[in-house]
Each structure stands twice: as C-alpha cells, then as structure tokens.
Amino acid sequence: MTATIERPAEKPVKAPPLRPQHRQLAVLAVLVLLAIPLPLVLPPALGAVAVRILIFLLMAVGWNIMSGFGGMFSFGHAAYFGLGAYTSAYLLTEHGVSPWIGMVAGMGVAAAVAVVIGYFSFRYRLQGAYFALATFAFAEALRLIATSSDFVNRAVGFQVPLIQGESLWQLQFAADSPAYFWVALVLAGLAVAVSIVFLHSRAGKYVTAIRDDELAAASLGTPVMRHKLLTVALSAAITAVAGAYYTQYYLFVNPDLAFGASVSIQAIVPVVIGGIGTVWGPVVGSVIMGSLSDVTATLLRTPPEFLSFLQGRSGLDVVLYAILLIFIVRLLPKGIVGTLKERWRR
Amino acid sequence: MTTLSPDRKRLDAGTLKRGGALAAVVAAAIALALLQSGSALVVWQSVVTGILTGGLYGLIAMGLTLIFGVLDIVNFAHGALLAVAMFLAFGVVQATGLHPYLALVVTVPVLFLIGAAVHRGLLSGSGGGSLENQLLITLGLSLLLENGLLLFFGAEPRSIGLPGEIQIPLFGAVVAGSRLYAFAGALLLGALLYWLLRRTRLGTAIRAVAANGPGAELVGINVRRLHTLTFAIGTACAGAAAVLAAPLISITPTLGAQFNITAFVVVVLGGMGNVVGALVGGLLIGLVEQLTTIFLNGQSSLLGVFVVFVLVLFLRPQGLFGRRA
C-alpha cells in the first residue's frame, strides 16, 4: 500500500494567502458556476451525456475516498451503488416515499453495510489482493441475492412510477429538462466539496497517514479501525447517492445494472485515468470517460466508410476504455492530474 | 504463503486433521442433502456432477494459482484468455473438421505465446509494479479481450459438439462422456504441473523464485525471464482447460467472467499458489455448487460458493492447505 499521491508540500511556505482546501473549494465553486448554463447551450443529446458524466463523477468521488485517500483498493463499489439504487427504488415504488428521502435512506444502508464488511475485513487483516477479492465477492453476492429475491422482483428489478407533470420533490421532470442536470450538478458539487473538506480534516489526515504507513500511524496512537471505518462509510454513502440518482434518471434498475461488476469498473476507471488519491482526478477522469462513451456511441451508430463493419455492434466503447486504462496505468501511473502535479512541482 | 505444490513432507498432522474435518463437513452436508431432498438418486447425481464439474474448475484455476504463487499477480484476465482459447478452438474445429480435442495442438502453444507477450509487454517493467497497477492492467486486458471478441464475433453463443458423445451410467447417475474426459484431463494436467514443479530443473527454479526472488537472482536465475515463462505456462493451462471445457458449455465472449469468479474462489480455497490445492478446491466448489441447488431451491448456485469464499477469506486466507505466512 504505497499509493502516496498527495504529499504535503515540502517547500518552506511563507504564510500562504489561502489554505489549500479553501483554494480547492474556490476552484470548485467556479467550475460549478461555469457548468450551470451548460444544459441551456448544449443540444439535448449532449445534455444527457453531461448528466451521465455527473453520475460517473459521484461514483468516482466515492471510490476515490476509500481507495485513493484511504488506500483500501475496493473492487466492489457496485455493492454501495446498488444498495443506494435499490433502497430508494424500493421505498418509492412500494411505499411512495420521495426519492430524496430514499436517497438518504440508501446512503444510510450503504454506509452501514460498508462498515460491517469493512469491520470484518480489517479485523481479519485482509489486504491488497485479498481485500479487493473480498469486496468483489460481496458485490457479486448482493447481485445474486437481488436476482433471486421476490422481495426486490428478482431479475426484473424496479420501474420508477411516472407522475403527472414535474416535481422537484418527486425528482421527476420532462425528459429533456435541464433540471436533471442541475440536480446532478448540485449533488456532484457537494460530493467533491465533501471530499475536499474530508481530505484536509483531522480525520482525513489520519486516514492518509494510515494509508502511507499503518504500523507507524498505529504506534503513534491513531485509532486506525475507527478512521478506516469512517472512510469506508463516507465512500459508500456518496456512491449510494449515484445509485439513487441513476435509478431516478433512467427510471429503472435491475440486479445487473445495480450490482454488476461493470458498475464497480465504472467507479474505478475514471479515477485511475484522472489520478488516484487526488481531488481533481475523479473530475477529469469522469469528463474524459463520459465524453469518450458518447464519441463511441456515435461512431457505432453512424460509422465512417472504413469502419462500416462496426455498425450495430456493441463492445467498442469498452474496448476503448480498456485501451485507455492500460495506457494510463503503463505510461502515467499517477493518472493525468497526478502526473501534471508532479511536473508542476519540479 | 506460496506453496507451489505441497512437498510430501508437508502432509503433516495439521493437513491430515484439516482434511479429516473437511471430509466430515462434506459428509454431513451430503447427509443433510439426503434429508432435504429425500431421494438418494438426486443426491448421488448431484455429488457425481459436482465432483466432475469441480475437476473442470480445478483445471481452470491451476494456471491462475501458478501465476499468483510465483508472480503475486491476481490475473483478472484469466477468464477472458480462456474465452479467447475457446473461440480459437471453435475456429480450428470449424476450419479443419478435426476432433475437438485435437485443437489442443493449437490453443496450448498460442496461449503460451499470448501469455509471454502479455507479461513482457504489459506486466513487467515500470508501471506494472504495484499490486493495484497489475490488477488494473489485467482488468483492462480482460475488458479488452472480452469486448474485442464481442465486437468481432457478436454475442450469439456457439458450441463445439463432441462427435460420438456418450452418456455414461455411474451407479444410477448419468454423466456425459465429455464431462468425464474433462475431469480426467484435470487430473492429468494437475499431475503434469506437479511433476514439472517438483521434478524438473525448471520447476526447481520456479519454486526458488516464488520463495525468494532476490535470492534466486543472486544464484544466477534470470528472474524476469522466469516470470515471463511462468505467466506463459499459466496461460497455456487456460488454453488446455478451454479445449477440455468447450464441449460442456456454450461459448460466448463473456463466459470468462463467470469462470473467473469461481476460479478465484478455488484459488483462495486451495491456497494461492498451490497447484494441488487448486484441484482439491475445485472439487469442493463443484460439490458446494451442486449441494446449494438442493438446499436453496431457486437460488443461484453461486450463492453457496460466495458464502464459502467469504468464510475462507476471513478464517483461513492462506487457504485450506496453505501455511500462515
């Protein structure tokens, strides 16, 4: 576990005008302000891409907190995404509860499950490959349970009931409404803000210290277990928001969409491309991944002459992610943001 | 941690005790299954099918466990490489009309070369270093291979029929001949790997590198070349497993994913890096799967597998027959 990415500045600092977290929050505020008018200028098809990017971003931020800041490489974030999606969908379809409350409930359920899984994994000292495999197994087990439980309609899953008109409380708008983008923007902006505040908080400093050298941190009296579990819970809760919003935006969810291994991969890849353990890595990675998936979708719908055999085939988008993933890991092991940062410092 | 293949001396009291306990648990599970289903024939059929399918799992897991034991790489692309080998076998049988098992002559060397190329090109050297990076690279590779197959061959399943396929009666149970051959193939491959690791110079070198890389380097072993060779041998095992398994399943680009999960469970169960453990673990997982379908009617048979997986991860992460590091 030597994924040291964010080192504290080594240069002697002369009374900085802004603390790093305030600078990062200011940058975030500017980015959000710049993004607000996007759905009004973009054509509707690209508006949908923008919403997808924001959902990617929520998952990426969630994964980055646990695996980047905390150094606990999760391969099963689909578990938390799915718990968020299923909790809110269940409460909405069976009990008519507002998706907002469902989202909060989903965050709670995901955080609770994450704490239980985390507790046992840390107690039995699962590390590295074993930890990754264990998280993977839990997500797969949840997928199988969802597929075979009548309680959650087996493989069919849930369909979000449509309401008349638009309602922020019910989180439903007209199909091309910019409101979907704005709500997602607020959620994603909040998630990034939380990750910034967390990273610079006392707990965040403990967590990065544990990541860098658990034994040293423990011997200095850091409550290791408590801070690891806190990180895992925060990470799961943010990922659950992505799941709840996903269901509400696409209006349905089933076991594969919620708990499939591809969901975990979608949480990991943007962060790896952007830079694991950095604040802006998930943002950069999500924008690249989301745009790329749109480019490939267009390419498959209307391929140029020499690629005409691709018409109507599936798989190209993932092939491109995979190539990008391998290249980034091989050539820029710290991701785009991590590498730029290193260059900057030199 | 790495016990590439157990030495005879290691068959000590602890192993015997655990083996006995395991046998008792299996016997109890079978007895309970008898009570649950009330039909000896159903249970017997499940046990036979479970053991034979388990041989197949062991076969697939052997290459994976070899790679893990020597290189410490969790090869997420193993299942996808298996799928590549199956499509290769399918292509060979389609093009030449040879007996399906003769496709071994093509798949084993080709997969060996692919394995060597993957290790040289993607995994060794800088950037392939940390555990996370290797995991991500093999993950990327599996996505690339699976979706590459999907792109070129489409999603419709294919099958390789065994000419002259027979049904063999076994004390009331009935098994397909191809299933029995795959089981025999698993035993043969396990024996071959055991012999390779235990009785040849190459095997000694591989075990030396697994036990102590820098030390092996000091006595003149080219560790990087040996790593490449081991990765290639592990991948070639997937090539052999693919041909033996092909008549039993429908061949789709994404078939690797389901086998990957099972293979990882088998590897952890048998002790990562333990080739014989992989075979035993495979048999157990095959049994667990079949018994799950008796106990939990209508549930996925993989659910029992995951329960076993999580229990083993938590209680004996070094595997049933491994030693604590």
Interface residues (C-beta under 8 A of the other chain):
Chain A: T2 A3 F73 F75 F120 S121 Y124 R125 L126 G128 A129 Y130 A132 L133 A134 F136 A137 F138 E140 A141 L144 I145 T147 S148 A261 I265 I268 V272 I276 L310 R313 S314 G315 L316 V318 V319 Y321 A322 I323 L325 I326 V329 R330 L331 P333
Chain B: F68 D72 V74 L122 S126 G127 G128 G129 S130 L131 E132 N133 L135 L136 I137 L139 G140 L141 L143 L144 E146 N147 G148 L150 L151 G154 A155 P253 A257 I261 F264 V265 V268 G298 Q299 S300 L302 L303 F306 V307 F309 V310 L313 F314 L315 P317
